[in-house]
Amino acid sequence: MIKVFSKEYRVKHNDTDFSGLLSIASLGNFVLDTAGLHAIEIKTSMEILNKQNLTWVITGMHFNIIEMPKINSEIKITTKITETSRLACKRDF
């Protein structure tokens, strides 16, 4: 299993709010995209799970934001699964 997965993104104008900073919605999209790509790598993607009549569900997100990136910034989202149980896992970014 791949323990750590990273993906780089460029903050485009449509990813920003009125002040030119990355919007919370776009940050959420980047996080979800990274999680989905990692899931493909570790064979737990929606496509694979659906074939087994399974799925995964996000039950919550928590952000500690120090500073939002500006338009045209390059950012790197890194994720890893930190806890697992029979029915759930915890993913850190």
C-alpha positions as CSV (number, residue, x, y, z in Angstrom):
1,M,0.0,0.0,0.0
2,I,1.2,3.5,-0.8
3,K,1.5,5.2,2.6
4,V,1.9,8.8,1.4
5,F,0.5,10.3,-1.8
6,S,1.0,13.9,-3.1
7,K,-0.4,15.9,-6.0
8,E,0.6,19.4,-7.1
9,Y,-2.0,22.0,-8.2
10,R,-1.8,25.5,-9.6
11,V,-4.3,28.0,-8.1
12,K,-6.2,29.4,-11.1
13,H,-8.4,32.4,-11.2
14,N,-11.6,30.3,-10.9
15,D,-10.2,28.7,-7.7
16,T,-10.1,32.0,-5.9
17,D,-12.4,34.2,-3.9
18,F,-13.0,38.0,-4.4
19,S,-9.6,38.8,-2.8
20,G,-7.6,36.5,-5.1
21,L,-7.0,33.8,-2.5
22,L,-7.8,30.2,-2.8
23,S,-11.5,29.7,-1.8
24,I,-12.5,27.1,0.8
25,A,-14.6,25.3,-1.9
26,S,-11.6,25.0,-4.2
27,L,-9.4,23.8,-1.3
28,G,-12.1,21.1,-0.6
29,N,-12.1,20.1,-4.3
30,F,-8.3,19.8,-4.3
31,V,-8.4,17.7,-1.1
32,L,-11.1,15.4,-2.5
33,D,-9.3,15.0,-5.8
34,T,-6.1,14.0,-4.0
35,A,-7.9,11.5,-1.9
36,G,-9.6,10.0,-5.0
37,L,-6.3,9.7,-6.8
38,H,-4.7,8.1,-3.7
39,A,-7.7,5.7,-3.5
40,I,-7.0,4.6,-7.1
41,E,-3.4,3.9,-6.2
42,I,-4.3,1.7,-3.2
43,K,-7.1,-0.1,-5.0
44,T,-9.9,1.4,-2.9
45,S,-11.5,3.7,-5.5
46,M,-15.2,4.1,-5.9
47,E,-15.1,2.0,-9.1
48,I,-13.4,-0.9,-7.4
49,L,-15.5,-0.8,-4.3
50,N,-18.8,-0.5,-6.2
51,K,-18.0,-3.7,-8.0
52,Q,-18.1,-5.3,-4.5
53,N,-21.3,-3.5,-3.6
54,L,-19.3,-1.2,-1.3
55,T,-18.5,2.5,-1.2
56,W,-16.8,5.1,0.9
57,V,-18.3,8.1,2.5
58,I,-16.7,11.3,3.9
59,T,-18.2,11.9,7.3
60,G,-16.4,15.1,8.1
61,M,-13.6,17.5,7.3
62,H,-11.6,19.8,9.6
63,F,-9.2,22.4,8.3
64,N,-6.6,24.4,10.2
65,I,-5.7,27.2,7.8
66,I,-2.7,29.4,8.5
67,E,-2.6,31.2,5.2
68,M,-4.5,30.7,1.9
69,P,-2.4,30.5,-1.3
70,K,-2.8,33.4,-3.8
71,I,-3.8,33.1,-7.5
72,N,-1.1,31.4,-9.6
73,S,0.5,29.8,-6.6
74,E,1.6,26.2,-6.8
75,I,0.4,24.1,-3.9
76,K,1.1,20.5,-3.0
77,I,-1.5,18.4,-1.2
78,T,-0.1,15.4,0.6
79,T,-2.3,12.7,2.2
80,K,-1.9,9.4,4.1
81,I,-4.2,7.0,5.9
82,T,-3.4,7.2,9.6
83,E,-5.9,4.9,11.2
84,T,-8.0,2.0,9.9
85,S,-10.7,-0.3,11.3
86,R,-13.0,-2.8,9.8
87,L,-15.5,-0.1,8.7
88,A,-13.6,3.2,8.6
89,C,-10.3,4.9,8.1
90,K,-8.9,8.3,9.0
91,R,-7.0,10.3,6.3
92,D,-4.7,13.2,7.1
93,F,-3.7,15.8,4.6
